[in-house]
């Protein structure tokens, strides 16, 4: 049993660690996002599991746009189990220490004692779930773009739609397609399988034999910071399905320096299950 106390920014690896906890506690200071596509990467660290479990196509929306959520929104969509005021976290920690050793039911009782039900802002993106489902449930990234454009044309522009499209246009086209496939693949997989396919994709990105968008995105966003990444290919329509599939191709036998993920065998787990 693990309890994650998230009282600040949680992205990437931090999200992977906290989202897999038995209980995830957030506060009014919490900010969550998975902006990996903006640097030519994709949401990994188990994101294809915890994002694919969110209501409707909300996981696809978060993964493709890198949109940020606050603590209340995380609680509402299911990324967090409890909302606790930041000033009360020390009291919660003290209470848990005094109750040690802790059982799951004891922790739950303590969390419920400190938990609050925050009011969600009228402009919260989670209140746009109907539109998000309509647009981000489309089969391809191109169709998602088209659906968002139709939404603007038929119902007028909303800032969150414009922000979503702007973010996606600046991201790696290849990463967007990998991201969509990964999230939808995660809906039919358990956590171990999700971690395995994510590891395979990431290693294929690092190998740089398909394209080098991760290196170019890191240069443009993290190092040179010119925000002028030159993606290869530069447009969605130039990213063929076959190219995307190559990132999910097994590493075994491809290169002696690269192998598939080998997860440790856990109690009650067979070796064949561990070696997915």
CORTAMO-V278300 format. One record per helix or strand of 3 or more residues. SS is the DSSP state (alpha for helix, beta for strand). FROM is the first residue (numbers start at 0). TO is the last residue. If there is no record, write none. Layout:
ss;from;to
SS;FROM;TO
SS;FROM;TO
This chain:
ss;from;to
beta;2;5
beta;8;10
alpha;12;18
beta;22;25
beta;30;32
alpha;35;38
alpha;46;49
alpha;57;64
alpha;70;76
alpha;85;98
alpha;103;113
alpha;124;135
alpha;140;154
alpha;158;169
alpha;172;185
alpha;190;206
alpha;212;222
alpha;235;237
alpha;240;246
alpha;270;273
